[in-house]
């Protein structure tokens, strides 16, 4: 799975500014995928493998329709869910948590408080990881500087 490519594409779509609600809606729109899509089209859109899409289906994370020939047909609702799932996987959410979250979503509106609690806890985890990564980046930048290399956000790789 090319998560680096997916993350780069998502960050490029957000731009340099802090993410806005509109930017997040654009990311969740999955590129305007409104027509039914084949597995290879969805895999390309999300930059994941067809194998991963089949795994998500087997794991109960997404329901996928079949055409008269038995081929998978991804409707916009399934694609939107897959966009969310891939963003959560990129953020480090474990599969078991995603499965629980999807079970809650499928359980209806009465599960909103528990879903909110899950997402608040996950947000705290992401924020902690960002702080840890920031510290790691600072230590790396320090070492680069000690060897005479350029540092900072504008330094070339």
Secondary structure, 3 states (H helix, E strand, C coil): CCHHHHHHHHHHHHCCCCCCHHHHHHHHCHHHCCCCECHHHHHHHHCCCHHHHHHHHHCCCCCCEECCCCCEEECHHHHHHHHHHHHHHHCCCCHHHHHHHHHHHHHCHHHHHHHHHHHHHHHHHHHHHHHHHHHHHHHHHHHHHHCCCCCCCCCCC
